[in-house]
Amino acid sequence: MCKEYHDLNPHQRILMGPGPSNVDSRVLKAMATPLIGHLDPDFLEIMNETMELLRYVFGTENEMTIAMSGTGSSGMETCLVNLLEPGDKAVVGINGLFGQRMADIIGRCGAELIPVEAEWGKIIEPEDIEEALKNNPGVKLVCIVHAETSTGVRQPLKEIADIAHRFDALLVADTVTSLGGIPVELDKNGVDATYSGTQKCLSCPPGLSPVSFNEKAVKVLENRKSKVQSWYLDLTMIRNYWGKERFYHHTAPISMIYALREALRLVYEEGLEARYKRHLLNGGAFTTGIEAMGLELLVEEEYRLPELIAIKIPEGVEDSFVRSTLLNEFNIEIGGGLGELAGKLWRVGLMGVSSTKKNVYLCLTALESILSRTDFKVERGAAVAAAEEYYKNNS
Ligand SMILES: *Cc1c(COP(=O)(O)O)cnc(C)c1O
């Protein structure tokens, strides 16, 4: 052999981007648990517990609450291909990249797309959804992104759910970046179907997509006239694997389910209220520090996500210099802007395990150090002092 392949040895990074977030060592350890068969009685129990814990985190009684094999986008596709048939109408709120992705999939389903747009960084106004429903009778789905990771916007759900229901449409919500970070509360909010991801606020490696359908959504699935166009994501079959029948459909990714169960167990041990409080506190301290540094945020306070903070890149500062220095000198990963905000935005994630006071101080300090090497004027020490003050007043 002329080439040697060495042991894996990537840098140890502090993951403060838009996902993946850092993973607790308990989750990594769970992944190393010996494999068993995916129809082994022990594994069926593990699946049951995973479903129970998912219902807890989602805030739902929905029986059909399972984990799809695949990342968050597979859950997005699952919701849409199972609920839409060719010719159906779907309203989708587009105020960022993930609304656009839903629109793309809706088109591929052969459904009629009714876009409701808002500027990136703003919420979708409920009145605009109502207007679209008035103008387009017979809409089947209203689709909305709860936590728009491309902009850091938190979209209120309840009002839009009520509007959708008045027009006999179902509400599909993307909860990829909200689950485990801010309250999702499917049942209270009136969400009929949702999909999420494992690598954001659940702090589990990417690879599964938790999905939940309420009874109304299950009815729509059962009343389909045509077959679900995707064999792999067809819930009419997959429900018989996660349900009592336990029919083989595809081999469950055993180790990933171990990981998800452990990540959910960590959420359960911390408690949802405490977890939301932690995300709010660290997000609040971080944004206070960023503003004290003289930087501007994209989203107004009321609709800001505590787990994903979008910072406008100041005039004259080079995006790639700052992000590569953060990575190379401090081992901190943050995200850049996507789509129309590429080069204009930094996106800092404080998700799950990554949402700590230590990371807040570290990232503020590192950013300050790097910015002081550019033309941007920073007052040294102001950011950490402001964050400290915030912690003092809010803990
Ligand atoms: C990350 C993300 C997705 C896609 O998830 P993948 O795991 O990358 O497939 C979808 N929606 C939102 C809001 C996200 O943040």
The ligand as a Tripos MOL2 file, in Angstrom:
@<TRIPOS>MOLECULE
LIG
   15    15     1     0     0
SMALL
NO_CHARGES

@<TRIPOS>ATOM
      1 C1        -31.8350   22.2110    9.6260 C.3       1 LIG1
      2 C2        -33.2320   22.5170    9.2060 C.ar      1 LIG1
      3 C3        -33.9460   21.7250    8.2940 C.ar      1 LIG1
      4 C4        -33.3090   20.6040    7.5370 C.3       1 LIG1
      5 O1        -32.7680   19.6530    8.3270 O.3       1 LIG1
      6 P1        -31.5860   18.7220    7.7870 P.3       1 LIG1
      7 O2        -31.2850   17.9100    8.9930 O.co2     1 LIG1
      8 O3        -30.4740   19.6290    7.3760 O.co2     1 LIG1
      9 O4        -32.1070   17.9200    6.6540 O.co2     1 LIG1
     10 C5        -35.2520   22.0510    8.0290 C.ar      1 LIG1
     11 N1        -35.8480   23.1000    8.6110 N.ar      1 LIG1
     12 C6        -35.2000   23.8960    9.4860 C.ar      1 LIG1
     13 C7        -35.9060   25.0510   10.0910 C.3       1 LIG1
     14 C8        -33.8720   23.6310    9.7990 C.ar      1 LIG1
     15 O5        -33.2220   24.4230   10.6500 O.3       1 LIG1
@<TRIPOS>BOND
     1     1     2 1
     2     2     3 ar
     3     2    14 ar
     4     3     4 1
     5     3    10 ar
     6     4     5 1
     7     5     6 1
     8     6     7 2
     9     6     8 1
    10     6     9 1
    11    10    11 ar
    12    11    12 ar
    13    12    13 1
    14    12    14 ar
    15    14    15 1
@<TRIPOS>SUBSTRUCTURE
     1 LIG1         1 GROUP 0 **** ****
